[in-house]
Amino acid sequence: MLIIDDNTAVPEQIRGAVVAVGNFDGMHRGHQQLLAAAGKQAAAGGAPWGLVTFEPHPRALFRPDEPVFRLTPPQLKCRLAAGLGADFVNVLTFDKALAALEPEEFVASKLQERLGVSHVVTGYDFHFGRGRKGNPSTMRSLGERDGFGVTIVDQVTDDDGVAPFSSSSIRAALRHGRVADAAHQLGYWWSIIGQVVEGDRRGHTIGFPTANIVLDAGCEPSDGIYAMRVRDTTVANATLWHGAGYIGRRPTFETKRLYLEVYLLDFDSDLYGKTLSVEFIEFIRGDQKFDTTAQLVRQMTVDCEQIAKRLDRLAADDPMREFPLGALQAVGKL
């Protein structure tokens, strides 16, 4: 899959593409319906299809002092798009210049002139251009005027037809440790991709060496212990390792920095420098301060036993297998 940014020349084979336009933070089941519509339209016309999306998140420009809890930073968003069959992702830099474009200017410069789009797919609530003046009706009118097709995808709701899938509700679920609720809306287990960095090696001294990953600003799932699946993203069809994960500030050792640490239950080699995908499967318990290191070690032993049983059950019956991205995760392909 091609990844195109502002400085990348657009390959000729991309021109005439069908594009889905939006921020797509989370790539949840509502977003996936929209992308499926783009893929179907492209297949019918024998055209390539892809995403036009924005980085950084628009809130970083308008409210820079309030880091947003990103569900899918750029690397993960592109991996998910590839998993859904997209031919390319065009990442537009969201800066003051882009934000100042009138809706007509945005469509003309970013979609028509640059990509030569044949069809645009957007969600029912998509807004674009200066002051968010552009909306789905604007896009449809421009398409009729300028000769490209437009599909507007209605709101996608939960199985009972009541609760819509939304990035904000997924963030809220993760903030409260409701990992299964988040996964149900996403259609895959929420994950973090990051490079393993060297920590203070305290885990080695207590018998639980961990892989440490630096979290993006604003990343704020509930502090505590999780059952996790982990894989090396550089390996095709990678082995899914089982892990006991921790997010927090180590109250027992009175540290201040927010950590993501994973102790792998079935792997003991060096992972420094590797880029891992860490899937959040189940919230086990909240963060806790222990009076002694020995108490911490005893609790970690109990946690690991519980996590091993939970992940063994998941291997036999993964509820996310019914969804396209969850099925890829289950076999280490995402």
Sequence and secondary structure as in RCSB ss.txt:
>XXXX:A:sequence
MLIIDDNTAVPEQIRGAVVAVGNFDGMHRGHQQLLAAAGKQAAAGGAPWGLVTFEPHPRALFRPDEPVFRLTPPQ
LKCRLAAGLGADFVNVLTFDKALAALEPEEFVASKLQERLGVSHVVTGYDFHFGRGRKGNPSTMRSLGERDGFGV
TIVDQVTDDDGVAPFSSSSIRAALRHGRVADAAHQLGYWWSIIGQVVEGDRRGHTIGFPTANIVLDAGCEPSDGI
YAMRVRDTTVANATLWHGAGYIGRRPTFETKRLYLEVYLLDFDSDLYGKTLSVEFIEFIRGDQKFDTTAQLVRQM
TVDCEQIAKRLDRLAADDPMREFPLGALQAVGKL
>XXXX:A:secstr
 EEE TTS   GGGTT EEEES  SS  HHHHHHHHHHHHHHHHHT  EEEEEEES HHHHH TTS    SS HH
HHHHHHHHTT SEEEEEE SHHHHTS HHHHIIIIIIITT  SEEEEETT  BSGGG B HHHHHHHHHHHT EE
EEE   B TTS SB  HHHHHHHHHTT HHHHHHHHTS  EEEEEEE    HHHHTT   EEE   TT    SEE
EEEEEEETTSTT   EEEEEEEE  TTTT  S EEEEEETT  S  TT EEEEEEEEEEEE    SSHHHHHHHH
HHHHHHHHHHHHHHHH  GGGGSHHHHHHHTT  
